[in-house]
Amino acid sequence: MADNTLAIETRGLRKEYGSKVAVAGLDLIVERGEVFGFLGPNGAGKTTSIKMLLGLASPTEGQAWLLGQPITDPACRRRVGFLPEHFRFHEWMTAGEFLDLHGRLHHVPADVRRKRIPELLKQMGLAQAGAQRLATFSKGMLQRIGLAQALINEPELVFLDEPTSGLDPLGRRMVRNVIAELRQRGTTVFLNSHLLSEVEVTCTRVAFITEGRVRHVASLDRYEANLLQVELRVGQVDERLIEGLRRWSDGIEWGNDGHTLTLNLAGQGALPDLARWVVQQGYDLYSLSSRPRSLEDLFVDIVGEAIETGQSVQKGSAG
């Protein structure tokens, strides 16, 4: 039984192409109204997963629902918008004609289209380009008009596959603003992007996948508030120092120079006690620096470990 309160739910979703397994068994839950990041290395199964959810590829096994309806029911996609990573738009059309076509495909009434199209063109910074043919658009302009078509039907759920590809910094900021507006409106955004810095400032939760399986789900608000990366530089690193520091952190890396240690802490409150302990144990403490762990750090830890160990089970979840 599907949960109507969820935007996306998948159970054991699998896709095989002959002997190749593109998605091994995707179990995923996305709440309504959240901005959800979908992260993984190239070949992890992200695009194939999106295609299955949108009815562009048939699952080999498993079940999935969008907005409480099974993905086998075309009606579930009437309330969905989609910007693909690789698109080929109708170059002979003007921007206004293109949006009107997609509005008609979504059965948006004519009076609504007449009002909605100019609003979208203005929102995307294309207000002066409505009568311009797409063949004359730059890559960044095509990305903007693609985002506009994904929103033409005022969807409840939007899939954005690399939405900032080809955009300059101003364009990327515009996309962030659009996503923020969608979130305020209660629209669910499912975001696939390689630009982790964009994901970090945009998403509420993220899932890390490899081989078509979810390895970890993290709440970015909780993650940013609680994790620090700390670098210690001392006179000499030895096993006694490392063992003593394990009371604060299990993840400790020993630098090649014999003087540097890097460890992860659950917040900066532990820093004074850690520094005092190092000095009290007779070690010369030359420097102690800390910074919040980035999403890239977490990506490398989770995805790198999954690839190295060949895990086939979900690592865990949070949030």
Secondary structure, DSSP 8 states (H G I E B T S, - for coil): ---TTEEEEEEEEEEEETTEEEEEEEEEEEETT-EEEEE--TTSSHHHHHHHHTTSS--SEEEEEETTEETTSGGGGTTEEEE-SS----TTSBHHHHHHHHHHHTT--HHHHHHHHHHHHHHTT-GGGTTSBGGG--HHHHHHHHHHHHTTT--SEEEEESTTTT--HHHHHHHHHHHHHHHHHT-EEEEE-S-HHHHHHH-SEEEEEETTEEEEEEEHHHHHHH-EEEEEEES---HHHHHHHTTT-S-EEE-TTSSEEEEEESSGGGHHHHHHHHHHTT--EEEEEEEE--HHHHHHHHHHHHHHHT--S--EE--
